[in-house]
Amino acid sequence: MRLFLATAIAALASASSLKAGWFHCPLFTPSTNGASGGGAAARAAKTLGKYWSKHDLIDRERIHARKSPQDDQDAVISPHSVPASTCASFEAPLCYPGLCDSSKSVNVYAKRIEATSPPPPGQRPTAVWFLQGGPGESSYVMDTLMRQVYTLFNGSVSVYTMDHRGTGRSTYLDCPTVGASSGGSENSTTITPHELPECLAEVRATYGKDVAAGFGTTAAASDLKMLIEALNEGHDTFVYGVSYGTFLVHRLMQLAPTNVKGYIFDSVVGPGTPHFSQWSVLNKPVADLLLSYCSKDSYCRKMLLGQDAHDVLQRILNRPNGQVCGDLTAYDLRAYLYMLLQAGAGARDFIPAIIHRADRCTENDQIALHNIQQAFMPPSPRPSFNFVDVDNSKLMYYDIIFSELWEQPTPSLDEMKRRMDANLMGTDMADYVTVYCYFTNSQDPACRDIPKANAPFVYPVDKYGLAKSTTIPNNASVLILNGDLDPQTPPQGARVLLNRLQGGKKRLITFPDAAHATVMTTPVKTEGMVTCGMNLVAQFIYTNGDVASLDLACKADLVNTTFQIPPETAMKIVGAKDAYNGRVSRVKATTMSSALNESNSNDEELKVGGLIVVCIVGTLVLMAVVIQDVKKAKRAAKEKATDATTAAKAQDTAAKTEYDPVTV
């Protein structure tokens, strides 16, 4: 007889309730999409100089006082000292009571690093869970955050993650016989509308006709609740979610597990909002904000010849026939700038230079624009015939967004295009209308001309999704973090969540220059320190969820947005030392527009931020190079000024020596 999570909570922590027990497994799980969860993130962390000290949280004052990692070399914990992680697969019902009806089961994968140091005297053990976004993304990017928090606390906390049912090493939602998400399908791993009818028919034949809720948010939150209450009994448990992970954490709060002490929301998908169909509407203010930063910055405005950045970009996008510069179209430029805005500091710093060169549009500018595009968005090779990116389930993604995060009735194709055209930086969601119609089999006016697939795979919004407010459990508190320059989850979603939550133990902290995933996109100027976002998360855990006592000193140390590209960085990216006006000395083979189209076709979810933390980690290395180049340039300027002062003093002394006798 199969043992289900829902009927085996008391025994779940024992090996007998697992499918095969807990096994040692790699902490950093290689991604099937070609990016290593450990490699890219670890290289980025090393480049950014993130060292973790035993004393950082034992004595919180030292978080702000320590000047460099060298001050604590004897206390630095090597990543190699982190104990081996263990992984397990649990069996859970496909349909929890009230969600759908089925006797089938699914597997739920979990990973952990267990605490090796006891908690302080008189305190309960602490457990921290990390939940990835998407929806549809696996947990492998959480590996880095698990190690970071474990090391910050000197091994005194246990850290966990899980793969949302439907993706990763949990039961993967797919149509393997049709092969629509394999490398050998007609559009590689992107499922096309043409492939959807048979793909959805296979899914329904495999799991049942009305079981889409079995891969939805409430089902995954129920898995998480069962695991926490079984594995972390007697612990103070904290749950961190990023992007769609915040939507999942909010649903967990509605289920009110008994031993969760704190809920951490990083980059919020606001509950009760059609986040994905209103993508262009929600992120328009973020693009406008960045452009206003440029217009208020004396250097940036000077580089744009005194013109307002918003006005210049609008003028470029309004050029005849949608051609803005060479073979670069207005459509491509909007998407291209959005991708850089989404990537955060480092990448987005090039946006004014791109605007300036697109405005002038000489032959040399076209080469420069091409080189910038190649540096940030290189085309990806087509994967092998049988390759399936199990770290990303597009079917699960569509199942959840069309059920809970999309307007109903759906906006029309024309309306989606209008929203896109009203945004200076953005991605086209119009193609999703067709996918919506296939997934829902809807009779909406926008779906009338689209053939019916007759194989819907969506679920009705349940009582949790329909609720207008959420009560924070009596024993819990809430920390909400969001970046003002986050186009994937703009800050208004965080404010929606804050107002929705009923209870006094909550706090929203925003960062004026942060992009998506604040634990990664809030670097500080002081070398050797963790990001400000991670600092606050660690404090929240350390103080047992006391939001009132959080020390915000790290916000004063944040790296600010800069539009001054260091010459060495400009040479690497643009091919000229002056990113705005330099003559380019090199060129690559692929045109900008074709590379952009190829990049988008290889993974459609990149266009709407489906790939949440993964793309951020992938750009952190480059972001780190830019930040380090800025610091290097500032140090060089300071040294140059010092040298100039010394030389002037020496020259003055020599002059005086010439006329005045030296006295001793």
C-alpha positions as CSV (number, residue, x, y, z in Angstrom):
1,M,0.0,0.0,0.0
2,R,1.3,3.5,-0.9
3,L,1.9,5.8,2.0
4,F,0.6,9.4,1.4
5,L,1.8,12.6,3.0
6,A,-1.8,13.5,3.9
7,T,-2.3,10.3,6.0
8,A,1.2,9.8,7.4
9,I,2.2,13.1,9.0
10,A,3.2,11.6,12.3
11,A,5.5,9.1,10.6
12,L,6.8,11.2,7.8
13,A,10.1,12.1,9.5
14,S,11.1,8.5,9.6
15,A,12.8,6.8,6.7
16,S,10.0,4.2,6.5
17,S,7.7,6.9,5.2
18,L,10.0,7.9,2.4
19,K,10.1,6.3,-1.0
20,A,13.7,5.1,-0.4
21,G,15.0,7.2,2.5
22,W,17.4,10.2,2.6
23,F,20.4,9.9,0.4
24,H,23.6,12.0,0.2
25,C,23.4,14.2,-2.9
26,P,25.3,17.2,-4.4
27,L,24.6,20.5,-2.7
28,F,24.9,22.2,-6.0
29,T,22.7,20.4,-8.5
30,P,23.8,20.8,-12.2
31,S,21.0,22.4,-14.1
32,T,19.6,20.6,-17.2
33,N,19.4,24.0,-19.0
34,G,23.2,24.2,-19.2
35,A,23.8,26.6,-16.3
36,S,25.3,25.0,-13.1
37,G,23.4,25.9,-10.0
38,G,26.7,25.9,-8.1
39,G,29.1,27.0,-10.8
40,A,27.6,30.3,-12.0
41,A,26.4,31.3,-8.5
42,A,29.6,30.3,-6.8
43,R,31.7,32.2,-9.3
44,A,29.5,35.2,-8.9
45,A,29.7,35.0,-5.1
46,K,33.5,34.8,-5.3
47,T,33.7,37.7,-7.7
48,L,31.6,39.9,-5.5
49,G,33.8,39.0,-2.5
50,K,31.1,37.4,-0.4
51,Y,32.8,35.9,2.6
52,W,30.9,34.5,5.5
53,S,32.1,34.9,9.1
54,K,31.2,32.8,12.2
55,H,30.7,36.0,14.0
56,D,28.4,37.8,11.6
57,L,25.2,36.8,13.4
58,I,26.5,35.9,16.8
59,D,27.4,39.6,17.2
60,R,25.1,41.5,14.8
61,E,27.0,44.7,15.3
62,R,29.9,43.3,13.4
63,I,27.8,42.9,10.3
64,H,28.1,46.7,9.9
65,A,31.5,47.2,11.6
66,R,33.6,44.7,9.7
67,K,35.6,46.5,7.0
68,S,37.0,43.7,5.0
69,P,37.1,39.9,4.9
70,Q,40.8,40.0,5.9
71,D,39.7,41.2,9.3
72,D,38.2,37.8,10.0
73,Q,40.3,35.5,8.0
74,D,40.6,33.1,11.0
75,A,36.9,33.0,11.2
76,V,36.0,32.5,7.6
77,I,34.1,29.3,7.0
78,S,35.2,27.6,3.9
79,P,32.4,26.3,1.6
80,H,34.1,22.9,1.9
81,S,33.3,22.8,5.6
82,V,29.5,22.7,4.8
83,P,28.4,19.1,5.5
84,A,26.9,17.0,2.8
85,S,23.4,17.7,1.8
86,T,20.8,14.9,1.7
87,C,17.8,14.5,-0.6
88,A,14.6,12.5,-0.5
89,S,11.5,11.8,-2.5
90,F,8.1,11.7,-0.8
91,E,4.9,10.3,-2.1
92,A,1.9,12.6,-2.0
93,P,-1.6,12.5,-3.3
94,L,-2.1,14.1,-6.7
95,C,-5.4,15.6,-5.4
96,Y,-5.7,16.8,-1.9
97,P,-9.3,16.8,-0.5
98,G,-11.4,19.6,-2.0
99,L,-9.0,20.3,-4.9
100,C,-9.7,17.5,-7.3
101,D,-10.5,13.8,-7.4
102,S,-7.9,11.2,-8.2
103,S,-6.3,8.1,-6.5
104,K,-3.0,8.8,-8.3
105,S,0.1,10.0,-6.5
106,V,3.0,12.3,-7.3
107,N,6.6,12.5,-6.0
108,V,7.8,15.5,-4.1
109,Y,11.6,16.1,-3.9
110,A,13.3,17.8,-1.0
111,K,16.9,18.7,-0.1
112,R,18.4,19.6,3.2
113,I,21.6,20.5,5.1
114,E,21.0,19.6,8.7
115,A,22.4,21.8,11.5
116,T,25.7,20.6,13.1
117,S,25.9,23.2,15.8
118,P,23.4,23.4,18.7
119,P,21.2,26.5,19.1
120,P,22.0,29.0,21.9
121,P,20.9,27.8,25.3
122,G,17.2,28.2,25.9
123,Q,16.4,28.5,22.2
124,R,14.6,26.1,19.9
125,P,16.3,24.7,16.8
126,T,15.8,26.8,13.6
127,A,14.9,25.5,10.2
128,V,14.8,27.7,7.0
129,W,13.1,26.7,3.7
130,F,13.9,28.3,0.4
131,L,11.3,28.3,-2.4
132,Q,12.0,29.2,-6.1
133,G,9.9,31.2,-8.5
134,G,8.6,30.6,-12.0
135,P,6.1,29.2,-11.7
136,G,7.6,26.1,-13.2
137,E,11.2,26.5,-12.1
138,S,13.0,23.9,-10.0
139,S,14.9,24.6,-6.8
140,Y,18.4,24.3,-8.0
141,V,19.2,28.0,-7.8
142,M,18.2,27.9,-4.1
143,D,21.3,25.7,-3.4
144,T,23.5,28.9,-3.1
145,L,21.1,30.6,-0.7
146,M,21.0,27.4,1.4
147,R,24.7,27.4,1.8
148,Q,24.9,31.1,2.4
149,V,22.4,31.0,5.3
150,Y,23.8,27.8,6.8
151,T,27.3,29.3,6.8
152,L,26.2,32.7,8.2
153,F,24.8,30.9,11.2
154,N,27.8,28.7,11.6
155,G,25.9,25.5,11.0
156,S,23.3,26.2,13.8
157,V,20.3,26.2,11.4
158,S,19.0,23.5,9.2
159,V,18.2,24.6,5.6
160,Y,15.8,23.0,3.2
161,T,14.4,23.4,-0.3
162,M,11.9,21.4,-2.4
163,D,10.9,21.1,-6.1
164,H,7.3,22.3,-6.6
165,R,5.2,19.4,-7.8
166,G,5.3,19.5,-11.6
167,T,8.9,20.4,-12.1
168,G,12.5,19.4,-11.4
169,R,13.0,16.2,-9.5
170,S,9.5,16.1,-8.3
171,T,6.9,14.5,-10.7
172,Y,7.6,16.5,-13.9
173,L,4.5,17.7,-15.8
174,D,5.1,16.9,-19.4
175,C,3.8,15.1,-22.5
176,P,6.8,12.9,-23.2
177,T,5.2,10.8,-26.0
178,V,4.2,13.9,-28.0
179,G,7.7,15.3,-27.1
180,A,6.6,18.9,-27.4
181,S,9.1,20.2,-24.8
182,S,12.0,18.2,-26.2
183,G,14.9,19.5,-28.2
184,G,13.7,17.6,-31.2
185,S,10.2,19.2,-31.4
186,E,9.3,21.8,-34.1
187,N,10.4,24.8,-32.0
188,S,13.0,23.0,-29.7
189,T,12.0,23.1,-26.0
190,T,9.4,25.8,-26.5
191,I,5.9,24.3,-26.8
192,T,4.1,25.9,-29.7
193,P,0.4,26.4,-29.9
194,H,0.3,23.9,-32.8
195,E,1.7,21.2,-30.4
196,L,-0.6,22.0,-27.5
197,P,-3.8,20.1,-28.4
198,E,-2.1,16.7,-28.5
199,C,0.3,17.5,-25.6
200,L,-2.6,18.5,-23.4
201,A,-4.5,15.4,-24.5
202,E,-1.6,13.2,-23.4
203,V,-1.4,15.0,-20.0
204,R,-5.2,14.4,-19.4
205,A,-4.9,10.8,-20.4
206,T,-2.0,10.3,-18.0
207,Y,-3.4,12.1,-14.9
208,G,-7.1,12.6,-15.5
209,K,-9.3,15.2,-17.2
210,D,-10.0,17.5,-14.2
211,V,-6.8,17.3,-12.1
212,A,-5.0,20.5,-13.1
213,A,-5.4,21.7,-9.5
214,G,-3.1,18.8,-8.6
215,F,-0.2,20.7,-10.0
216,G,-1.4,24.1,-8.7
217,T,-0.4,26.4,-5.9
218,T,-2.6,25.1,-3.1
219,A,-1.5,21.5,-3.8
220,A,2.2,22.5,-3.6
221,A,1.6,24.6,-0.5
222,S,-0.1,21.6,1.1
223,D,3.0,19.5,0.3
224,L,5.1,22.2,2.0
225,K,2.9,22.4,5.1
226,M,3.0,18.6,5.5
227,L,6.8,18.5,5.2
228,I,7.4,21.4,7.6
229,E,5.1,20.0,10.3
230,A,6.6,16.6,10.0
231,L,10.3,17.3,9.5
232,N,10.6,20.5,11.6
233,E,8.5,19.6,14.6
234,G,9.9,21.4,17.6
235,H,11.7,24.0,15.4
236,D,11.2,27.6,14.8
237,T,10.7,27.5,11.0
238,F,11.2,30.4,8.5
239,V,10.1,30.2,4.9
240,Y,11.7,32.3,2.2
241,G,10.1,32.7,-1.3
242,V,11.3,34.7,-4.3
243,S,9.0,35.8,-7.1
244,Y,6.3,33.2,-7.7
245,G,7.8,31.6,-4.6
246,T,6.2,34.5,-2.7
247,F,2.8,33.5,-4.1
248,L,3.4,30.0,-2.8
249,V,4.6,31.3,0.6
250,H,1.4,33.4,0.9
251,R,-0.7,30.3,0.1
252,L,1.2,28.4,2.8
253,M,0.4,31.2,5.3
254,Q,-3.3,30.7,4.5
255,L,-2.9,27.0,5.4
256,A,-1.4,28.2,8.7
257,P,1.2,25.5,9.6
258,T,1.7,25.4,13.4
259,N,5.4,25.8,13.6
260,V,6.2,28.6,11.0
261,K,7.7,31.5,12.9
262,G,8.4,33.8,10.0
263,Y,7.4,34.3,6.3
264,I,9.9,36.1,4.0
265,F,8.6,37.5,0.7
266,D,11.3,38.6,-1.7
267,S,10.1,40.3,-5.0
268,V,6.4,39.9,-4.6
269,V,3.8,38.4,-7.0
270,G,0.8,40.1,-5.4
271,P,-2.0,37.7,-4.5
272,G,-5.3,38.4,-6.3
273,T,-3.7,40.2,-9.2
274,P,-3.6,39.1,-12.9
275,H,0.2,39.6,-12.7
276,F,1.1,38.0,-16.1
277,S,-1.6,39.4,-18.4
278,Q,-0.9,42.9,-17.0
279,W,2.8,42.5,-17.4
280,S,3.3,45.5,-19.6
281,V,1.1,47.7,-17.5
282,L,2.7,46.7,-14.2
283,N,6.4,47.1,-15.3
284,K,6.0,50.4,-17.2
285,P,6.6,52.6,-14.1
286,V,9.9,50.7,-13.5
287,A,11.2,51.6,-16.9
288,D,10.1,55.1,-16.5
289,L,11.8,55.3,-13.1
290,L,15.1,54.2,-14.5
291,L,14.9,56.8,-17.3
292,S,14.1,59.4,-14.7
293,Y,17.2,58.4,-12.8
294,C,19.2,59.1,-15.9
295,S,17.6,62.5,-16.5
296,K,18.3,63.6,-13.0
297,D,21.9,62.3,-13.2
298,S,24.2,65.1,-14.5
299,Y,26.6,62.7,-16.3
300,C,23.8,60.7,-17.9
301,R,22.0,63.8,-19.1
302,K,25.2,65.2,-20.5
303,M,25.8,62.0,-22.4
304,L,22.3,62.4,-23.9
305,L,23.3,66.0,-25.0
306,G,21.0,67.5,-22.3
307,Q,17.9,65.7,-23.5
308,D,15.4,63.9,-21.3
309,A,16.1,60.1,-21.6
310,H,12.3,59.3,-21.8
311,D,11.8,61.7,-24.6
312,V,14.8,60.5,-26.6
313,L,13.7,56.8,-26.3
314,Q,10.1,57.7,-27.2
315,R,11.3,59.5,-30.3
316,I,13.5,56.5,-31.4
317,L,10.6,54.1,-31.0
318,N,8.3,56.3,-33.1
319,R,10.6,56.2,-36.1
320,P,8.8,55.2,-39.4
321,N,8.0,51.6,-40.2
322,G,9.2,50.4,-36.8
323,Q,12.9,50.5,-37.8
324,V,14.9,52.3,-35.2
325,C,18.5,51.8,-36.3
326,G,19.8,49.5,-39.0
327,D,18.1,46.2,-38.8
328,L,17.0,46.9,-35.2
329,T,13.2,47.2,-34.9
330,A,11.2,49.1,-32.2
331,Y,9.8,45.7,-31.1
332,D,13.3,44.3,-30.7
333,L,14.6,47.4,-28.9
334,R,11.8,47.3,-26.4
335,A,12.5,43.7,-25.6
336,Y,16.2,44.1,-25.6
337,L,16.1,47.1,-23.1
338,Y,13.7,45.2,-20.9
339,M,16.1,42.2,-20.7
340,L,18.8,44.6,-19.5
341,L,16.5,46.3,-17.1
342,Q,15.5,42.9,-15.7
343,A,19.1,41.8,-15.3
344,G,19.8,44.7,-12.9
345,A,22.9,46.6,-12.0
346,G,25.7,46.2,-14.5
347,A,23.5,45.3,-17.5
348,R,21.0,48.1,-17.1
349,D,23.8,50.7,-16.8
350,F,24.2,50.3,-20.5
351,I,20.7,51.4,-21.3
352,P,21.4,55.1,-21.7
353,A,24.4,54.3,-23.9
354,I,22.2,52.1,-26.1
355,I,19.6,54.9,-26.3
356,H,22.3,57.4,-27.3
357,R,23.8,55.2,-30.0
358,A,20.4,54.2,-31.4
359,D,19.4,57.9,-31.5
360,R,22.6,58.9,-33.5
361,C,22.7,55.6,-35.4
362,T,25.9,55.9,-37.4
363,E,27.4,52.7,-38.9
364,N,29.8,52.6,-36.0
365,D,26.9,52.9,-33.5
366,Q,25.2,49.9,-35.2
367,I,28.4,47.8,-34.6
368,A,28.5,49.0,-31.0
369,L,24.8,48.1,-30.5
370,H,25.4,44.7,-32.0
371,N,28.4,44.1,-29.6
372,I,26.4,45.0,-26.5
373,Q,23.7,42.7,-27.5
374,Q,26.1,39.8,-28.1
375,A,27.7,40.4,-24.7
376,F,24.5,40.2,-22.8
377,M,22.3,38.0,-24.9
378,P,24.5,35.5,-26.8
379,P,22.5,33.0,-29.0
380,S,22.1,29.5,-27.5
381,P,22.8,26.4,-29.5
382,R,19.9,24.1,-30.2
383,P,19.8,21.3,-27.6
384,S,20.0,17.6,-28.5
385,F,16.9,15.8,-29.9
386,N,15.8,14.1,-26.6
387,F,16.8,16.9,-24.3
388,V,14.1,18.1,-21.9
389,D,14.8,21.0,-19.5
390,V,13.3,19.4,-16.4
391,D,14.3,22.5,-14.4
392,N,11.5,24.3,-16.2
393,S,8.0,22.9,-16.8
394,K,6.2,25.1,-19.2
395,L,3.0,23.1,-18.8
396,M,3.0,23.8,-15.0
397,Y,3.8,27.4,-15.8
398,Y,0.7,27.8,-18.0
399,D,-1.5,25.7,-15.7
400,I,-0.9,28.1,-12.8
401,I,-0.8,31.5,-14.6
402,F,-3.9,30.9,-16.7
403,S,-5.8,29.6,-13.6
404,E,-4.8,32.2,-11.0
405,L,-2.7,35.0,-12.5
406,W,-4.4,36.0,-15.8
407,E,-7.4,38.3,-16.5
408,Q,-10.7,36.5,-17.3
409,P,-12.0,37.1,-19.9
410,T,-8.6,37.4,-21.5
411,P,-7.5,40.6,-23.1
412,S,-7.5,40.4,-26.9
413,L,-4.4,40.2,-29.1
414,D,-4.9,43.9,-30.0
415,E,-5.2,45.0,-26.4
416,M,-2.0,43.1,-25.4
417,K,-0.1,44.7,-28.3
418,R,-1.5,48.2,-27.3
419,R,-0.1,47.6,-23.8
420,M,3.2,46.6,-25.2
421,D,3.4,49.7,-27.4
422,A,2.6,52.0,-24.5
423,N,5.7,50.7,-22.7
424,L,9.2,51.9,-23.5
425,M,10.7,48.7,-22.4
426,G,8.8,45.5,-22.3
427,T,8.0,42.1,-23.7
428,D,5.1,41.1,-26.0
429,M,2.5,39.0,-24.2
430,A,0.2,38.8,-27.2
431,D,1.3,35.3,-28.2
432,Y,0.1,34.1,-24.8
433,V,-3.5,34.8,-25.7
434,T,-3.5,31.9,-28.1
435,V,-1.9,29.6,-25.5
436,Y,-4.5,30.8,-23.0
437,C,-7.3,29.9,-25.4
438,Y,-5.9,26.4,-25.9
439,F,-5.3,25.7,-22.2
440,T,-8.8,27.0,-21.1
441,N,-10.9,26.0,-24.1
442,S,-12.4,29.3,-23.4
443,Q,-15.4,31.0,-25.2
444,D,-14.0,34.4,-24.5
445,P,-14.4,36.9,-27.4
446,A,-10.6,36.9,-27.9
447,C,-10.7,33.1,-28.4
448,R,-13.5,32.9,-31.0
449,D,-11.1,32.7,-34.0
450,I,-8.8,30.2,-32.4
451,P,-9.5,26.5,-33.0
452,K,-10.6,24.6,-29.9
453,A,-8.2,22.1,-28.4
454,N,-11.0,20.4,-26.4
455,A,-8.4,19.4,-23.8
456,P,-8.4,22.2,-21.2
457,F,-6.0,21.9,-18.3
458,V,-6.8,24.7,-15.8
459,Y,-8.5,24.7,-12.5
460,P,-11.0,27.0,-10.8
461,V,-9.6,29.4,-8.2
462,D,-10.2,28.0,-4.7
463,K,-11.3,29.7,-1.5
464,Y,-7.7,30.7,-0.8
465,G,-7.3,32.4,-4.1
466,L,-10.6,34.2,-3.8
467,A,-9.9,35.5,-0.3
468,K,-9.6,39.3,-0.1
469,S,-7.4,39.3,3.0
470,T,-5.1,37.0,4.9
471,T,-4.6,36.9,8.7
472,I,-1.0,36.5,9.8
473,P,-0.9,33.6,12.2
474,N,-0.6,34.6,15.9
475,N,2.8,33.0,16.3
476,A,4.3,34.4,13.1
477,S,5.6,37.6,11.5
478,V,6.3,38.8,8.0
479,L,9.2,40.4,6.2
480,I,8.6,41.8,2.7
481,L,11.5,42.9,0.4
482,N,11.2,44.5,-3.0
483,G,13.3,46.5,-5.4
484,D,12.0,49.7,-6.9
485,L,13.8,48.8,-10.2
486,D,12.3,45.3,-10.4
487,P,10.4,45.0,-13.7
488,Q,9.5,41.3,-13.1
489,T,7.7,42.0,-9.8
490,P,7.3,45.8,-9.4
491,P,7.0,47.2,-5.9
492,Q,3.2,47.8,-6.2
493,G,2.8,44.0,-5.7
494,A,4.6,44.2,-2.4
495,R,2.3,47.0,-1.3
496,V,-0.7,45.0,-2.3
497,L,0.5,42.2,-0.1
498,L,1.3,44.4,2.8
499,N,-2.2,45.9,2.8
500,R,-3.8,42.5,2.4
501,L,-2.1,41.0,5.5
502,Q,-4.1,41.4,8.7
503,G,-1.8,41.7,11.8
504,G,0.8,44.0,13.2
505,K,3.9,41.9,12.9
506,K,4.8,42.8,9.3
507,R,7.3,45.1,7.6
508,L,8.0,46.1,4.0
509,I,11.5,47.2,3.0
510,T,12.2,48.5,-0.5
511,F,15.5,49.3,-2.2
512,P,15.6,52.2,-4.7
513,D,18.2,50.5,-7.0
514,A,17.4,46.8,-6.6
515,A,16.2,44.6,-9.4
516,H,14.6,41.2,-9.0
517,A,15.6,38.9,-6.0
518,T,16.9,41.4,-3.5
519,V,19.1,38.9,-1.7
520,M,21.1,39.0,-4.9
521,T,20.6,42.5,-6.3
522,T,21.5,44.7,-3.3
523,P,25.3,44.7,-3.2
524,V,27.0,47.0,-0.8
525,K,30.1,49.1,-1.1
526,T,31.9,47.6,1.8
527,E,33.9,44.7,0.5
528,G,33.4,41.3,2.0
529,M,29.8,41.9,3.1
530,V,26.8,40.0,2.1
531,T,24.1,41.9,0.2
532,C,21.8,44.1,2.1
533,G,18.8,41.9,1.3
534,M,20.6,38.8,2.7
535,N,21.7,40.9,5.7
536,L,18.1,41.7,6.5
537,V,16.9,38.1,5.9
538,A,19.6,36.9,8.3
539,Q,18.7,39.4,10.9
540,F,15.0,38.5,10.7
541,I,15.9,34.8,11.3
542,Y,18.4,35.7,14.1
543,T,15.9,37.9,16.0
544,N,13.3,35.2,15.7
545,G,11.1,37.3,13.4
546,D,11.3,40.6,15.3
547,V,10.6,43.0,12.4
548,A,10.8,46.0,14.6
549,S,14.4,45.4,15.6
550,L,15.8,45.1,12.1
551,D,18.9,47.3,11.6
552,L,18.7,49.0,8.2
553,A,22.2,50.4,8.3
554,C,23.2,48.4,5.2
555,K,20.8,50.5,3.1
556,A,23.2,53.5,3.5
557,D,26.0,51.3,2.1
558,L,24.1,50.2,-1.0
559,V,25.8,50.4,-4.4
560,N,23.9,53.1,-6.3
561,T,22.8,53.1,-9.9
562,T,25.6,54.5,-12.1
563,F,25.6,55.3,-15.8
564,Q,29.4,55.9,-15.9
565,I,30.8,52.8,-17.6
566,P,34.4,52.3,-16.6
567,P,36.7,52.2,-19.8
568,E,37.8,48.6,-19.2
569,T,34.2,47.5,-18.9
570,A,33.1,49.4,-22.0
571,M,36.0,47.8,-23.9
572,K,34.8,44.3,-22.9
573,I,31.2,44.9,-23.8
574,V,31.0,47.6,-26.4
575,G,34.5,47.3,-28.0
576,A,35.4,50.9,-27.2
577,K,36.6,52.5,-24.0
578,D,33.8,55.1,-24.2
579,A,30.5,53.3,-24.2
580,Y,28.6,56.3,-25.4
581,N,30.8,57.8,-28.1
582,G,33.9,55.6,-28.6
583,R,34.8,54.2,-32.0
584,V,34.3,50.5,-31.9
585,S,37.3,48.3,-32.8
586,R,35.7,44.9,-33.1
587,V,32.5,43.2,-34.4
588,K,30.9,39.8,-34.0
589,A,29.1,37.8,-36.7
590,T,25.5,37.6,-35.7
591,T,23.1,40.5,-36.2
592,M,21.4,41.9,-33.1
593,S,17.8,41.3,-34.2
594,S,18.4,37.7,-35.4
595,A,20.3,36.8,-32.2
596,L,17.5,38.3,-30.1
597,N,14.8,36.4,-32.0
598,E,16.8,33.2,-31.7
599,S,17.3,33.8,-28.0
600,N,13.6,34.3,-27.4
601,S,12.6,31.3,-29.5
602,N,14.8,29.0,-27.5
603,D,13.0,29.8,-24.3
604,E,9.7,31.7,-24.5
605,E,9.5,32.1,-20.7
606,L,12.5,34.4,-20.8
607,K,10.3,37.0,-22.4
608,V,8.0,37.3,-19.3
609,G,10.4,36.5,-16.5
610,G,9.4,32.9,-16.1
611,L,13.0,32.2,-15.4
612,I,13.2,34.1,-12.2
613,V,16.4,33.7,-10.2
614,V,18.3,31.7,-12.8
615,C,18.8,34.6,-15.2
616,I,19.8,36.8,-12.3
617,V,22.5,34.4,-11.2
618,G,23.7,34.1,-14.7
619,T,24.2,37.9,-15.0
620,L,25.7,38.3,-11.5
621,V,29.2,37.4,-12.8
622,L,29.0,40.2,-15.3
623,M,27.4,42.5,-12.8
624,A,30.2,41.7,-10.4
625,V,32.8,42.6,-13.1
626,V,31.1,45.9,-13.7
627,I,30.9,46.7,-9.9
628,Q,34.5,45.8,-9.4
629,D,35.5,47.9,-12.4
630,V,33.6,50.8,-10.9
631,K,35.4,50.4,-7.6
632,K,38.7,50.0,-9.4
633,A,38.1,53.1,-11.4
634,K,37.3,55.1,-8.3
635,R,40.4,53.8,-6.5
636,A,42.5,54.7,-9.6
637,A,41.0,58.2,-9.7
638,K,41.7,58.6,-6.0
639,E,45.3,57.4,-6.4
640,K,45.7,59.7,-9.4
641,A,44.4,62.6,-7.4
642,T,46.8,61.7,-4.6
643,D,49.7,61.4,-7.0
644,A,48.8,64.8,-8.6
645,T,48.6,66.4,-5.1
646,T,52.0,64.9,-4.2
647,A,53.5,66.0,-7.5
648,A,52.2,69.5,-7.0
649,K,53.6,69.7,-3.5
650,A,56.9,68.4,-4.8
651,Q,57.0,71.0,-7.6
652,D,56.1,73.7,-5.1
653,T,58.8,72.5,-2.8
654,A,61.3,72.5,-5.6
655,A,60.3,76.1,-6.6
656,K,60.7,77.2,-3.0
657,T,64.0,75.5,-2.8
658,E,65.2,77.5,-5.7
659,Y,64.6,80.8,-4.0
660,D,64.7,80.1,-0.3
661,P,67.5,78.6,1.7
662,V,66.8,75.2,3.2
663,T,66.7,75.5,7.0
664,V,66.7,72.8,9.6
